């Protein structure tokens, strides 16, 4: 096979699957929103020119065609170059993250093919952080180039949120890197498969910090301050419409998929599942497809959890959002990092020799740390109740 053909095929397949998944995840989220709010969701659009509805599965196609035929309007007062560059940079960074994320183990061809676009990248997690941080530039550029004070304020708030939650996101990840001894995502999954001990069992504090920070990085409720329609008209993309707005929306759902896949790969064993997939690479087609199915199934469940959370919890105030990141997630991430570093340095055999007792102790410790953090958190200042103001004499 041509050396360039394999990565090109992988890129085409991954991009097609991601864009299609983003479109149908919008439909799934609208169904979940309807279920939570006790109403009917999209269920009418099916095969065109017929009365076959197919449970509304044609809705993403109808939405896409609607945006495709909308006028590509660019306001006269914007910085046109930056105005167009903002959604492109945001979408490009969302897609580029998946270059190093393993979507399975291998395909058992004559020359085994690894199910990752760029296999063998030993600094995979550094690459993920470097590429995902470009999303901040897309948000800032979108607000600045719009030449709109509401968009500009929304861009500033959004960039502050994304930067703040990158720190606990990194702290939650460092514990996994220390325990696995590698920044390569394939090796992190292989380590969990070889020991049978998923990182969520041995590092519950790190899992909690990473999951909350990933939800905030993806700008999902209750952390969707980048949009905050009631407060900022429409956030940093108020002035956008047509395909440029679609690029922003697609990038948002791609960030959601990336967050879910990273949670699965780093903490939930990736393609590994006890009793179904073995730890080695000596597998047939059945085992290879089963591993892909396990990873997709886990990712789907995590995305489903994110969606249920979105339509269950109310939005945080901006001060509450930043306080949670700096006063709760950051200290918890530091505690997890110090704890894992101590175990790796002085008690490296504990997780393997006493797996059940070790994991139970870590979960009890995580519960104690969480209760302590809740008790030490500021009280009345973080509540939504009106603050009593003394009358003016």
LINWO-V958010 format. One record per residue. N is the residue number from 0. SS is DSSP state (@ for helix, = for strand, . for the rest). PHI is phi in whole degrees, -180 to 180 (999 if undefined). OMEGA is omega in radians with two decimals (NA if undefined). Layout:
# LINWO-V958010
n=N ss=SS phi=PHI omega=OMEGA
n=N ss=SS phi=PHI omega=OMEGA
This chain:
# LINWO-V958010
n=0 ss=. phi=999 omega=3.10
n=1 ss=. phi=-60 omega=-3.12
n=2 ss=@ phi=-57 omega=3.14
n=3 ss=@ phi=-86 omega=-3.05
n=4 ss=@ phi=-71 omega=-3.10
n=5 ss=@ phi=-60 omega=3.11
n=6 ss=@ phi=-64 omega=3.13
n=7 ss=@ phi=-67 omega=3.09
n=8 ss=@ phi=-64 omega=3.13
n=9 ss=@ phi=-61 omega=-3.13
n=10 ss=@ phi=-62 omega=-3.12
n=11 ss=@ phi=-63 omega=-3.13
n=12 ss=@ phi=-66 omega=-3.09
n=13 ss=@ phi=-65 omega=-3.13
n=14 ss=@ phi=-64 omega=3.13
n=15 ss=@ phi=-62 omega=-3.13
n=16 ss=@ phi=-65 omega=-3.10
n=17 ss=@ phi=-69 omega=-3.13
n=18 ss=@ phi=-65 omega=3.10
n=19 ss=@ phi=-65 omega=3.12
n=20 ss=@ phi=-62 omega=3.13
n=21 ss=@ phi=-62 omega=-3.14
n=22 ss=@ phi=-64 omega=-3.09
n=23 ss=@ phi=-82 omega=3.01
n=24 ss=@ phi=-70 omega=3.04
n=25 ss=@ phi=-61 omega=3.10
n=26 ss=@ phi=-63 omega=3.12
n=27 ss=@ phi=-62 omega=-3.13
n=28 ss=@ phi=-67 omega=3.10
n=29 ss=@ phi=-68 omega=3.05
n=30 ss=@ phi=-65 omega=-3.14
n=31 ss=@ phi=-65 omega=3.10
n=32 ss=@ phi=-61 omega=3.12
n=33 ss=@ phi=-66 omega=3.13
n=34 ss=@ phi=-65 omega=3.14
n=35 ss=@ phi=-66 omega=-3.07
n=36 ss=. phi=-93 omega=3.07
n=37 ss=. phi=58 omega=3.08
n=38 ss=. phi=-147 omega=3.14
n=39 ss=. phi=-88 omega=3.06
n=40 ss=. phi=-95 omega=3.12
n=41 ss=. phi=-62 omega=-3.09
n=42 ss=. phi=-147 omega=-3.02
n=43 ss=. phi=-110 omega=-3.03
n=44 ss=. phi=-77 omega=3.12
n=45 ss=. phi=-132 omega=3.12
n=46 ss=. phi=-80 omega=-3.11
n=47 ss=. phi=-59 omega=3.08
n=48 ss=. phi=64 omega=3.05
n=49 ss=. phi=-132 omega=3.07
n=50 ss=. phi=-100 omega=3.13
n=51 ss=. phi=-84 omega=-3.01
n=52 ss=. phi=-91 omega=3.13
n=53 ss=@ phi=55 omega=3.07
n=54 ss=@ phi=58 omega=3.11
n=55 ss=@ phi=80 omega=-3.09
n=56 ss=. phi=-69 omega=3.07
n=57 ss=. phi=-86 omega=-3.10
n=58 ss=@ phi=-61 omega=3.10
n=59 ss=@ phi=-60 omega=3.09
n=60 ss=@ phi=-64 omega=3.11
n=61 ss=@ phi=-64 omega=3.11
n=62 ss=@ phi=-63 omega=-3.14
n=63 ss=@ phi=-63 omega=3.12
n=64 ss=@ phi=-65 omega=3.12
n=65 ss=@ phi=-62 omega=3.14
n=66 ss=@ phi=-69 omega=-3.12
n=67 ss=@ phi=-64 omega=-3.10
n=68 ss=. phi=-94 omega=3.06
n=69 ss=. phi=-74 omega=-3.14
n=70 ss=. phi=-66 omega=3.08
n=71 ss=. phi=-83 omega=-3.06
n=72 ss=. phi=-91 omega=3.06
n=73 ss=. phi=-119 omega=-3.13
n=74 ss=. phi=-58 omega=-3.07
n=75 ss=. phi=-71 omega=-3.01
n=76 ss=. phi=-91 omega=-3.06
n=77 ss=. phi=-91 omega=2.95
n=78 ss=. phi=-84 omega=-2.90
n=79 ss=@ phi=-62 omega=-3.11
n=80 ss=@ phi=-64 omega=-3.14
n=81 ss=@ phi=-69 omega=3.13
n=82 ss=@ phi=-61 omega=3.12
n=83 ss=@ phi=-81 omega=-3.09
n=84 ss=@ phi=-69 omega=-3.06
n=85 ss=@ phi=-61 omega=-3.14
n=86 ss=@ phi=-66 omega=3.12
n=87 ss=@ phi=-65 omega=-3.14
n=88 ss=@ phi=-65 omega=3.14
n=89 ss=@ phi=-66 omega=3.14
n=90 ss=@ phi=-69 omega=-3.14
n=91 ss=@ phi=-64 omega=3.13
n=92 ss=@ phi=-67 omega=3.12
n=93 ss=@ phi=-66 omega=3.13
n=94 ss=@ phi=-76 omega=-3.05
n=95 ss=@ phi=-66 omega=3.14
n=96 ss=@ phi=-58 omega=-3.02
n=97 ss=@ phi=-77 omega=-3.14
n=98 ss=@ phi=-65 omega=-3.06
n=99 ss=. phi=-114 omega=-3.13
n=100 ss=. phi=-86 omega=3.14
n=101 ss=. phi=-73 omega=3.13
n=102 ss=. phi=-100 omega=-3.14
n=103 ss=. phi=164 omega=3.11
n=104 ss=. phi=-102 omega=-3.13
n=105 ss== phi=-142 omega=2.92
n=106 ss== phi=-106 omega=-3.03
n=107 ss=. phi=-78 omega=3.06
n=108 ss=. phi=-84 omega=3.10
n=109 ss=. phi=-56 omega=2.94
n=110 ss=. phi=-112 omega=-3.04
n=111 ss=. phi=-52 omega=-3.14
n=112 ss== phi=-109 omega=3.12
n=113 ss== phi=-80 omega=-3.07
n=114 ss=. phi=-85 omega=3.04
n=115 ss=. phi=-151 omega=-3.06
n=116 ss=. phi=-61 omega=3.14
n=117 ss=. phi=-120 omega=-3.08
n=118 ss=. phi=-72 omega=3.03
n=119 ss=. phi=75 omega=3.11
n=120 ss=. phi=-82 omega=-3.04
n=121 ss=. phi=-76 omega=3.09
n=122 ss=. phi=-117 omega=-3.04
n=123 ss=@ phi=-57 omega=-3.10
n=124 ss=@ phi=-70 omega=3.06
n=125 ss=@ phi=-65 omega=3.09
n=126 ss=@ phi=-62 omega=-3.14
n=127 ss=@ phi=-60 omega=-3.13
n=128 ss=@ phi=-68 omega=-3.12
n=129 ss=@ phi=-65 omega=-3.09
n=130 ss=@ phi=-73 omega=-3.11
n=131 ss=@ phi=-65 omega=3.13
n=132 ss=. phi=-69 omega=3.09
n=133 ss=@ phi=-64 omega=3.13
n=134 ss=@ phi=-57 omega=3.11
n=135 ss=@ phi=-61 omega=3.14
n=136 ss=@ phi=-65 omega=3.10
n=137 ss=@ phi=-61 omega=-3.14
n=138 ss=@ phi=-68 omega=-3.13
n=139 ss=@ phi=-64 omega=-3.14
n=140 ss=@ phi=-64 omega=3.12
n=141 ss=@ phi=-60 omega=3.12
n=142 ss=@ phi=-73 omega=-3.09
n=143 ss=@ phi=-72 omega=-3.05
n=144 ss=@ phi=-69 omega=-3.13
n=145 ss=. phi=-70 omega=3.14
n=146 ss=. phi=55 omega=-3.11
n=147 ss=. phi=-134 omega=-3.04
n=148 ss=@ phi=-65 omega=3.11
n=149 ss=@ phi=-68 omega=3.09
n=150 ss=@ phi=-64 omega=-3.11
n=151 ss=@ phi=-65 omega=3.10
n=152 ss=@ phi=-63 omega=3.11
n=153 ss=@ phi=-62 omega=3.10
n=154 ss=@ phi=-65 omega=3.12
n=155 ss=@ phi=-67 omega=3.13
n=156 ss=@ phi=-63 omega=-3.10
n=157 ss=@ phi=-67 omega=3.14
n=158 ss=@ phi=-65 omega=3.08
n=159 ss=@ phi=-62 omega=3.12
n=160 ss=@ phi=-64 omega=-3.07
n=161 ss=@ phi=-65 omega=3.14
n=162 ss=@ phi=-68 omega=-3.11
n=163 ss=@ phi=-62 omega=-3.05
n=164 ss=@ phi=-87 omega=3.02
n=165 ss=@ phi=-70 omega=-3.11
n=166 ss=@ phi=-70 omega=3.06
n=167 ss=@ phi=-63 omega=3.08
n=168 ss=@ phi=-61 omega=3.10
n=169 ss=@ phi=-68 omega=3.12
n=170 ss=@ phi=-67 omega=3.08
n=171 ss=@ phi=-65 omega=3.14
n=172 ss=@ phi=-76 omega=-3.04
n=173 ss=@ phi=-60 omega=3.09
n=174 ss=@ phi=-62 omega=3.09
n=175 ss=@ phi=-65 omega=3.13
n=176 ss=@ phi=-63 omega=3.12
n=177 ss=@ phi=-63 omega=-3.10
n=178 ss=@ phi=-69 omega=-3.10
n=179 ss=@ phi=-87 omega=-3.12
n=180 ss=. phi=72 omega=-3.10
n=181 ss=. phi=-158 omega=3.01
n=182 ss=. phi=-100 omega=-3.14
n=183 ss=. phi=-82 omega=-3.08
n=184 ss=@ phi=-64 omega=3.11
n=185 ss=@ phi=-64 omega=3.14
n=186 ss=@ phi=-71 omega=3.09
n=187 ss=@ phi=-63 omega=3.09
n=188 ss=@ phi=-67 omega=-3.12
n=189 ss=@ phi=-62 omega=3.12
n=190 ss=@ phi=-65 omega=3.10
n=191 ss=@ phi=-65 omega=3.14
n=192 ss=@ phi=-69 omega=-3.11
n=193 ss=@ phi=-68 omega=-3.12
n=194 ss=@ phi=-88 omega=-3.05
n=195 ss=. phi=74 omega=-3.10
n=196 ss=. phi=-108 omega=3.13
n=197 ss=. phi=-70 omega=-3.08
n=198 ss=@ phi=-66 omega=3.11
n=199 ss=@ phi=-66 omega=3.13
n=200 ss=@ phi=-78 omega=-3.08
n=201 ss=@ phi=-96 omega=-3.14
n=202 ss=. phi=-134 omega=-3.12
n=203 ss=@ phi=-64 omega=3.12
n=204 ss=@ phi=-66 omega=3.11
n=205 ss=@ phi=-62 omega=3.11
n=206 ss=@ phi=-63 omega=-3.14
n=207 ss=@ phi=-62 omega=-3.12
n=208 ss=@ phi=-64 omega=-3.11
n=209 ss=@ phi=-66 omega=-3.11
n=210 ss=@ phi=-65 omega=3.13
n=211 ss=@ phi=-66 omega=-3.14
n=212 ss=@ phi=-66 omega=3.11
n=213 ss=@ phi=-66 omega=3.09
n=214 ss=@ phi=-64 omega=3.11
n=215 ss=@ phi=-69 omega=3.12
n=216 ss=@ phi=-65 omega=3.11
n=217 ss=. phi=-81 omega=3.10
n=218 ss=. phi=59 omega=3.10
n=219 ss=. phi=-99 omega=3.04
n=220 ss=. phi=-56 omega=0.12
n=221 ss=. phi=-86 omega=-3.09
n=222 ss=. phi=-115 omega=-3.04
n=223 ss=. phi=-89 omega=3.08
n=224 ss=. phi=-63 omega=3.08
n=225 ss=. phi=-58 omega=3.12
n=226 ss=. phi=-100 omega=3.05
n=227 ss=. phi=43 omega=-3.02
n=228 ss=@ phi=-56 omega=-3.07
n=229 ss=@ phi=-69 omega=-3.05
n=230 ss=@ phi=-99 omega=-2.99
n=231 ss=@ phi=-123 omega=-3.14
n=232 ss=. phi=67 omega=3.11
n=233 ss=. phi=-161 omega=3.12
n=234 ss=@ phi=78 omega=-3.01
n=235 ss=@ phi=-69 omega=3.13
n=236 ss=@ phi=-110 omega=3.11
n=237 ss=. phi=-58 omega=-3.03
n=238 ss=. phi=-86 omega=-3.05
n=239 ss=. phi=-100 omega=3.08
n=240 ss=. phi=-153 omega=3.08
n=241 ss=@ phi=64 omega=-3.06
n=242 ss=@ phi=-68 omega=3.11
n=243 ss=@ phi=-67 omega=3.06
n=244 ss=@ phi=-68 omega=3.08
n=245 ss=@ phi=-62 omega=3.12
n=246 ss=@ phi=-64 omega=3.07
n=247 ss=@ phi=-62 omega=-3.11
n=248 ss=@ phi=-66 omega=3.11
n=249 ss=@ phi=-65 omega=3.11
n=250 ss=@ phi=-62 omega=3.11
n=251 ss=@ phi=-61 omega=-3.13
n=252 ss=@ phi=-74 omega=3.06
n=253 ss=@ phi=-67 omega=3.04
n=254 ss=@ phi=-63 omega=3.08
n=255 ss=@ phi=-63 omega=3.13
n=256 ss=@ phi=-64 omega=3.14
n=257 ss=@ phi=-62 omega=3.12
n=258 ss=@ phi=-62 omega=-3.14
n=259 ss=@ phi=-66 omega=-3.14
n=260 ss=@ phi=-65 omega=3.13
n=261 ss=@ phi=-65 omega=3.07
n=262 ss=@ phi=-61 omega=3.14
n=263 ss=@ phi=-66 omega=-3.07
n=264 ss=@ phi=-69 omega=-3.04
n=265 ss=@ phi=-82 omega=-2.99
n=266 ss=@ phi=-121 omega=-3.02
n=267 ss=. phi=-110 omega=3.00
n=268 ss=. phi=83 omega=3.12
n=269 ss=. phi=62 omega=-3.13
n=270 ss=. phi=-83 omega=-3.08
n=271 ss=. phi=-87 omega=2.99
n=272 ss=. phi=-147 omega=-3.05
n=273 ss=. phi=-60 omega=3.06
n=274 ss=. phi=82 omega=-3.13
n=275 ss=. phi=-111 omega=-3.10
n=276 ss=. phi=-117 omega=3.11
n=277 ss=. phi=-78 omega=-3.10
n=278 ss=. phi=-83 omega=-3.04
n=279 ss=. phi=-86 omega=3.14
n=280 ss=. phi=-107 omega=3.08
n=281 ss=. phi=-86 omega=-3.07
n=282 ss=. phi=-133 omega=3.05
n=283 ss=. phi=-97 omega=-3.12
n=284 ss=@ phi=-65 omega=3.11
n=285 ss=@ phi=-61 omega=3.12
n=286 ss=@ phi=-65 omega=-3.14
n=287 ss=@ phi=-64 omega=3.14
n=288 ss=@ phi=-68 omega=3.11
n=289 ss=@ phi=-65 omega=3.12
n=290 ss=@ phi=-65 omega=3.08
n=291 ss=@ phi=-62 omega=3.12
n=292 ss=@ phi=-63 omega=3.11
n=293 ss=@ phi=-63 omega=-3.12
n=294 ss=@ phi=-65 omega=3.13
n=295 ss=@ phi=-65 omega=3.12
n=296 ss=@ phi=-63 omega=3.11
n=297 ss=@ phi=-63 omega=-3.14
n=298 ss=@ phi=-61 omega=3.13
n=299 ss=@ phi=-62 omega=3.13
n=300 ss=@ phi=-66 omega=3.11
n=301 ss=@ phi=-66 omega=3.09
n=302 ss=@ phi=-62 omega=3.10
n=303 ss=@ phi=-61 omega=3.10
n=304 ss=@ phi=-63 omega=3.09
n=305 ss=@ phi=-60 omega=-3.10
n=306 ss=@ phi=-69 omega=3.11
n=307 ss=@ phi=-64 omega=3.10
n=308 ss=@ phi=-62 omega=-3.12
n=309 ss=@ phi=-60 omega=-3.06
n=310 ss=. phi=-97 omega=3.12
n=311 ss=. phi=-117 omega=-3.05
n=312 ss=. phi=-97 omega=3.05
n=313 ss=. phi=-77 omega=-3.13
n=314 ss=. phi=-71 omega=3.03
n=315 ss=. phi=-73 omega=2.90
n=316 ss=. phi=-71 omega=-3.08
n=317 ss=@ phi=-64 omega=3.13
n=318 ss=@ phi=-67 omega=3.08
n=319 ss=@ phi=-66 omega=3.14
n=320 ss=@ phi=-61 omega=-3.12
n=321 ss=@ phi=-70 omega=3.10
n=322 ss=@ phi=-64 omega=3.11
n=323 ss=@ phi=-63 omega=-3.13
n=324 ss=@ phi=-68 omega=-3.03
n=325 ss=@ phi=-85 omega=-3.03
n=326 ss=@ phi=-100 omega=-3.13
n=327 ss=@ phi=-122 omega=-3.08
n=328 ss=@ phi=-67 omega=3.14
n=329 ss=@ phi=-62 omega=3.07
n=330 ss=@ phi=-61 omega=3.11
n=331 ss=@ phi=-63 omega=3.09
n=332 ss=@ phi=-64 omega=3.10
n=333 ss=@ phi=-65 omega=3.11
n=334 ss=@ phi=-60 omega=-3.14
n=335 ss=@ phi=-64 omega=-3.13
n=336 ss=@ phi=-63 omega=3.14
n=337 ss=@ phi=-64 omega=-3.12
n=338 ss=@ phi=-64 omega=-3.13
n=339 ss=@ phi=-66 omega=3.12
n=340 ss=@ phi=-62 omega=3.11
n=341 ss=@ phi=-64 omega=-3.13
n=342 ss=@ phi=-65 omega=-3.13
n=343 ss=@ phi=-64 omega=-3.08
n=344 ss=@ phi=-80 omega=-2.99
n=345 ss=@ phi=-109 omega=-3.11
n=346 ss=. phi=-132 omega=-3.02
n=347 ss=. phi=-68 omega=-3.07
n=348 ss=. phi=-94 omega=-3.12
n=349 ss=@ phi=-59 omega=-3.09
n=350 ss=@ phi=-59 omega=-3.10
n=351 ss=@ phi=-81 omega=-3.05
n=352 ss=@ phi=-78 omega=-3.09
n=353 ss=. phi=-130 omega=-2.99
n=354 ss=@ phi=-60 omega=-3.10
n=355 ss=@ phi=-62 omega=-3.13
n=356 ss=@ phi=-65 omega=-3.13
n=357 ss=@ phi=-64 omega=-3.12
n=358 ss=@ phi=-65 omega=3.09
n=359 ss=@ phi=-61 omega=3.12
n=360 ss=@ phi=-64 omega=3.14
n=361 ss=@ phi=-67 omega=3.12
n=362 ss=@ phi=-71 omega=3.07
n=363 ss=@ phi=-64 omega=3.10
n=364 ss=@ phi=-63 omega=3.11
n=365 ss=@ phi=-62 omega=3.11
n=366 ss=@ phi=-63 omega=3.13
n=367 ss=@ phi=-64 omega=3.14
n=368 ss=@ phi=-64 omega=-3.14
n=369 ss=@ phi=-66 omega=3.11
n=370 ss=@ phi=-64 omega=3.12
n=371 ss=@ phi=-62 omega=3.12
n=372 ss=@ phi=-64 omega=3.12
n=373 ss=@ phi=-67 omega=-3.14
n=374 ss=@ phi=-72 omega=-3.12
n=375 ss=@ phi=-85 omega=-3.12
n=376 ss=. phi=-66 omega=3.09
n=377 ss=. phi=-59 omega=-3.06
n=378 ss=. phi=-93 omega=-2.98
n=379 ss=@ phi=-58 omega=-3.09
n=380 ss=@ phi=-67 omega=-3.09
n=381 ss=@ phi=-103 omega=3.13
n=382 ss=. phi=-88 omega=3.14
n=383 ss=. phi=-89 omega=-3.14
n=384 ss=. phi=-67 omega=3.12
n=385 ss=. phi=-60 omega=3.13
n=386 ss=. phi=-85 omega=-3.13
n=387 ss=. phi=-67 omega=3.14
n=388 ss=. phi=-113 omega=3.14
n=389 ss=. phi=-63 omega=-3.12
n=390 ss=. phi=-65 omega=3.12
n=391 ss=. phi=-85 omega=-3.13
n=392 ss=. phi=-84 omega=NA
